[in-house]
């Protein structure tokens, strides 16, 4: 015996199946979450060279394209040499990457190690002066609030012990790295497996990125071919449009924010040198790196830097804070808009949301990457909502939905030619049909139909013209 379902029953069955599948999936994820996270991390570890190669090729693609345009007049004077031109441009992009890495390591690491070593050496003196300062400012609490006084003293003593233990453990390793002596080999050997794995993944990623850059048009064409073979054509067009928008937003934001952060780090270095601040290199790098995080990056970088200066030279904390505020105001109101423009277009709430989600999932990289990705998704979703509202004849402005009343958009008046055609079509229509349409109780009121179905009013009633 066959059970036949009508359209309504089929729809209910589909909804029930989808609901059951989603609930089952959520239950499996909650039940085996730790195992799934372990599998995910293992897969990411295995695919690390491929991921490094994809990210490197994506970031170097604009440099390779620029180098190819500059080398084209030199290489192709008499006849085209596409393979030679592509090979030189890829080599130039990889060379720029390697020079940047080596230059940053050679210029920053020695100064950074020197600053950290100086901090660790002077840490006991800093802690002693800080203890005297705290005791002088909370001495009045000893008689008035003895419990609060004991709690504060206990917290500071524990923090002081933790910092001293960290300095005692970290300083010998830092001396070995800075001196490059025989102990350096033991330091590297102790973590030889992780270092070797990281270096191997990086080198394999560079090799994969070379292949991807050299044949990037072919690989992109193969990806499009797979999409067209497995998905409907309309879905492929939408997917490609979304990918292009996300890529443009992310690349524009990342390149502009990187340049902005480099300039901010240089300005911070110059300003702190003029003001004769301590730990110039360390603080400048911290401020520049955290400046990549939108809006909240300056605060994240300024707070530990101010605490570091407070430990070493407390009297220079206030000038440093004032200098950082002036520098970030200059960046937010002049330098940043000049470089980036309005590349994000996100309200402050959604920026905070993206930073929170990205930081919680992937740490610092997530805070940097999730903001432009979420900006692209936000723009695409806004376009989708605008298109759907337009089709329904509803306004696109958010202010129109501040109350519970629905404000329909004004229907467009048909053109004179379309009006005459509509009148003639209505004149030739059967009176019985017209009366039947008028007396039908299922039809909606005329004012709602005219306001909601704006597309039919704007383009004319195709059904009546056919009749």
N, C-alpha and C positions, 0 to 999 in steps of 0.2 A: 504494500500500500504506500503510494507516494503522497507526501505532504507538500502541498502547493502553497507558497507564501505570496501575498501581494506585496506591492512596493513598500507600504508602510511597515509590514512585518519584517521585510528584508532589511530595512533601515534600522529597526530596533535590534535585529540580530547582529548586524555589523557593529553597532555601538556597544552591544554587550560583549562581543568578542574582543574588540579593541580595549575596552575597560578591563576585562579579565586579563588580557595579555600585559597591559601596563602594570596592573597590580601584582601580577606574578613576577614581572621583571624587577619591580621595586622590592618585593620580598626576597628574591634571590640576591640582589645587591646588598640588602641589609643583613642577610644571613651570612654571606660569604664575603663581606667587605674587605677584611684583612687579607684574605687569599687573593682577591681580585687586585688589590693594590700591589701586592707582591708580584703578581704576574705582570701588571702594567709596568712596574719599575724594571723588571727583567727585560721586557720587550724594548723599553726605552734604552736600556743599557746595550742591548744587542744592536739596535738600530742607531746608536749614537753617531757613528761615522756618516751614515746616510743623512741624518738630520743636520749634522754640522755642515756637510756638503751642500745641502739644499739651502740652509740659511746663508752660508757664505756666498753661494752663487747668486742668491736673490739680492744680497746687499752689494755685491760687486757688479751686478748687471748694469747699473747706470754708469759706473766708471768704465766698464768695457765698451759700452756703446759710445761714450764720449771719446775714448781713445781711438775707436774704429773710425769715427768721423774725422778726427784730426789726422790719422795716418792715411786715410783714403787718397788725398791729393799727392802724397809722397810715393805711395806704392803703385798706384794705378795711373801713372802718367801716360803710358803707351797702350797698355791693354789691362783688362781686369784681372786681378789676382785675389779672388774672394777668400781662398783658404789661407794664403799668406797674410792677408789683412786681418782675418779673424784670429790667426795664431799669435800675431804680434799684439793685438789688442787684449787677448786673454792673458798673455804673459805680462803685459803692462799692468793689468788689474791685479794679478797675483803679486807682482813686485811691489805695487803700492801697499798692499795689505801687509806683506812681510816687513817692508821698511817702516810702516807705522807701528807694528808690534815691537820690532827691535828698537826703534827710536824711543818709544814710550818706556820700555823696560830699562834701557840704558840711561835715560834721562831722569826717570822718576824713582826707580827702585833704590838706587844708592841713597838719594836724599830721603826717601821714605824710611829706609832702614836706619839711617842716622837719626832721624827725628824720633822714631819709636825707641831706639836705644837710649837716646838722651832722656826721654820720658821715663823709661824704666829705671835708669840710673838715679835720677833725681826724685823718683816717686816717694821714697821714705821722707825726704825733706818736705815735699809738697803735702804729704799726709799730716806731718807734724804741724806745719803752719795752718793747715785746714782745721786740725783738731783744736788748736788754740783759738782760731777764729770762731768756731762753733761754740766752744766753752764760754767765750766772752759774751756771745749773743744770747745764750740760753741760761746764763748763770742765774738770772732773776726767776727762772722757773723752778729752781731747786727748792726754794722755800714755799712758793705759791702752789706749784703743781709738781710735787715730787714724783708721782707716777709717770706723768708725761715726760719729765726730765730723764728718768731712768730708761724709759722706752727709747727716747732719742739717742741717748748715750750708747745703749745696747745695739741699736741699728747701725750707728756709725762705727762702733768697734768691730762688728761682724763684717761690714763693708771694707774696713781697713785691713782686716786679716785676709779677706778674699783677694784684694788687690795685691797685697804683699806676696801671697802664695803664687799668684799668677805671674808676678814679676820674677820670682825666684825660679820658676820652671821655664819661662819663656826666654829670659835674657841669655842663658848659655847657648841656646839654639840660634838666637839672632846673632850672637858674636861669631859663631861658626860660619853662618851664611855670609856675614859681612866680610870676614877675613878671608874666606875661601880656603881655609887651611885643611888639615887632614881630617878634622871633625866633620867637615862638610860631607865627606863620603858616607860617614855613618848616619848623618841626618837623612841623606837621600836614600841610603840603603834601607833604613827603617820603614820607609814608605815607598820602596822601589816598585812594588806591584801596581799601586795606584798611579804613580808617576809614569810608569811605562805604559799603562793602559791609556792614560790621558794623552800622552804624546802620540801613541799609535792611532788613537781615534782622531786626533787633530790632523795628522799627516794623511790618513785615509780620507778625511773630510776635504782636505785641500785637493787631493787627486780627483775625488768625485766632483768637486766644484769645477775643476778644469774641464772635465768631460761635459758637464752640464752647460757651462758657458760656451764651449766650442760648438755644440749642437743644440742650442736652446730652442731654436725655431722648430727643429724636428721633434724634440721632446714635447713641446707645447702642442704641436699638431697631432701627435699621438694621443695626448691627453684629451684633446677635443674629439678625436675620432672615437675614443672609448665612450665619452659622454654621449655623442650622437648615436652610437650603437646600442646603448643601454637605457637611455632616457628619451621621453618625447621631445620633439623639437622645441616646443615652447618652454619646457623646463630647462633645456640646455641653454637657450638664449637668456633666460633669467639667471641661471647659475653663472654664466660667463659675465653677465653685467654686474652681478654681485661681487664676483672675484676681482673684476677690474676696478670697481669702486673701492673695495677693501685694500687692494694693493696700492692704489694711488694715495689713499688717505694715510696708510701706514708709512709708506716710503717718504711722502712729503713731511709728515710729522717727525719721523725718526731722523732724517737727514737735517732738517731745520733745527730740531732740538739738540742734536749732537753738536752742530756748529755753535749754537747759542751757549751750550754748557762749556765748550772749550773757551769761548770768549769770556764767560763769567769767571772761569778758573784763572785765566790770565789776568783779568782785572782784579780779582781777589788777591792774587800773588803780588801785583804791583802795589795795591793799596796797603796790604799788610807789611810790605817792605818799607814803604814810606812811614807808616805808623810804628815801625820797629816792634812788631808783634812776635811772640814766640811760635815755633812750629809752623812756619810759613808754608812750607811745601805740603806737609801733612794736611793742614786745614784747607788749603787751596784745592787739593785733590778731592777732599771730602765734600766741599761745597760744590765743586764742578760735577762730580759724579751724581750726587743726590739732586742736582738741579734738573737732571733728565726727567725726574718724576714731576708731572704737572702740578702746579699750585702748592702742593705740600712738600715738595722736595727741598726748598730752601729752609723750611722749619726743621726737617729731618736732619739736614746737614749742619745747621747753625747751633742746635741744642748741644750735641756732644762737643762741638768745637768750643763753645762758650764754657762748658764745664772743664775742658782741658786747659783753657787759659785761666780759669778760676783757680785751678790747682797750682799752676806755675806762677802767674803774676796776677793776683786778684784785682789790682788797681786798673788793669787794662781791659777788664771784662766789659765795662760800660762803653768805652770807645769802640770795642770790637762789635758789640751788639748794634750800636748806632751805625757803624760802617756797613754791616751786613744788611740792615734795614734799608739804607740808602742804595746799596748795590742791587737789592732785589726789587726796589721800587723802580730803579732805572731799567732793570731787565723786564719787569712786568708791564711797564708803561711805554717803553721806547724800543729797547733792543729786541725783545721777544716779538712784539707785533710787526716790526720791520722784517724780521727773518721768517716768522711763521705765518703772519697774518691771522685770519680766523679759520685756521685749518681744522680745528676740532668742531666748533659749533655745538658744544655740549653745555647744558646747564650745570651749575656747580654740584647739584645733588647727584647727577649721573656720573660726573667725574669722580666724586667720592665713592660712589657705588662701585665703579670699575676698578679703582685703586684698591678698595677693600677686598673685592673678590679675587683680583689678580694677585695681590700680595698674599692672601690666605692660601691660594693654590700653588703658586710658583715663586713666591718670595719677591726679591727685587726685580727680576726679569718680568714677572707677572704684572707688577705695578707699572712698569714701563710699557709693556706690550698691550695690555688690556685696554688702556685708554684710547689709542687710535683705532683698535679693532672695534671697541664698543661705539666709538663715534661713527664708524662706517655703518655698523648695524643700525644705529639710531637714525641715521640719514635715510637708509633704505626703508626702514619701517615707517618713517614719516612720509616718504613718497607713496608707499603702499596705502597708508591711511588716507592720504589726500586723494588718491585715485579712486578708492572705494567710496569716499564721501561724495566725490564729484559724480560718480555714476548714480548715486542715490539722490542727487539733487540737494545735498546738505552742505552747509558752509564749512570752510576749512579752518576758520579762526577759532582758537581755543576759547576766546571770550564769549562766544555764542553758546557755550555749554556750561556756563557758570551756574545756571539754574536748572531746575528739572523740566522746564518747558522746552519743547523741541522747536527750533527755529528753522523752518524750511527755506531753502534758497529760492529766490524769485525765478519763475520759469521764463525762459527766453521767448519773446514773441516771434512767431514765424514770419519769414520774409514775405513780401507781397505776392511774389510768384507762388510760393509754397501755400499761402493762404488761399489764393484762387484755385489751386489744384485741390486743396482740401475741401473747399466749398463745392467744387464741381463733383468731386467724388462722393461727397455727402448727398448732393442733389440726385445723383444717379443711383443711390443705394435704395434697396427695397424698403418701403415704409413698414412692412411687417417686422423685418429684421431690426429696424431702428426702434420700433415700439417694444420688441422683445428685449433689446439691450437696455432700454430705459427702465422697463418694469422688473428687470432681474434683481432679486433681493440680495444676491451674493456679491454684486458689484460694490466697490467702496464708494464713498461720497466723492463728488466731482472735485471739490477743492483739494482733497488729499491726493487724489490721482494726479491732478495737474501739478501739484507742488513736488510730489515725490518722483514721478516718472519724468524727470526733466529731459532725459535723452530722447524719449519718444516725442515730446512736444517740440524740442529743438529741431529734430530731423524730419518731422512729419509722421503721420500715421501710415506706415508702409502697408499695413493690411487693408486699410480702407482704400488706398490708391490702387491696390491690386484688384479689389472688387470693382 
